[in-house]
Each structure stands twice: as structure tokens, then as C-alpha cells.
Amino acid sequence: MLFNRRYTLVEHQCITIGEFDITVDGAYKNIITYPLNVKKDRDVFVSVKSDNGVDVSVVNTKGYNTKFSEGVKDAVIGPIHTTEKGTMALILGVCRGDLAHVE
């Protein structure tokens, strides 16, 4: 490959998943979704570090789950090849009552 550039699509220092919040359905913020705007014929990698196991799912531009990992504490998921330009999704979740700090 002549040009090999990496772009960060979502960058957060630390987020907390599973906090108690009476304003949301179920009273817990246990699922967080991030849109990923991708280009055609690229490879997507997802890096997750957590103090408690989280479920990680990557959904393609057609709405189908392409990769799913359960109980992730430190992992890189990918490469996930994109077949068309559009919006993919990264979904992070924990069971209700669990708490995780994710980087």
C-alpha cells in the first residue's frame, strides 16, 4: 500500500457506562452508541480498554452486526472492511447494575 494513514473516528478519554439515571428508560445508562462515518474500502479497528467487562458490537452501514465481543477488558477488534461509504455504529454495553469505566 502506497499511502497508509490512520484516522481516529471516535476519541474519548474515559466514559462511564452503567450509571444510575432515573431520567432514562430502565433507570441505567447501560448502552452507549457512537456513529462512525466511514469511507468505502477502508479497514476499521476498534480499541477498547475497561476496568470491568463490556460488550462491544460494530454494526455495518446496512445495519447488520459485523463483530461482537462479550466481556472485553482490553482488546482491539478488527480489521472490519467497509464495502460502501456511510455510517457504521459502535455500541458499548453492560448488564443493568454493572458499572464500567471505558477508554
Secondary structure, 3 states (H helix, E strand, C coil): CCCCCCCCCCCCCCEEECEECCCCHHHEECEEEEEEEECCCCEEEEEEEEEEEEEEEEECCCCCEEEEEEEEEEEEEEEEECCCCEEEEEEEECCCCCCEEEC
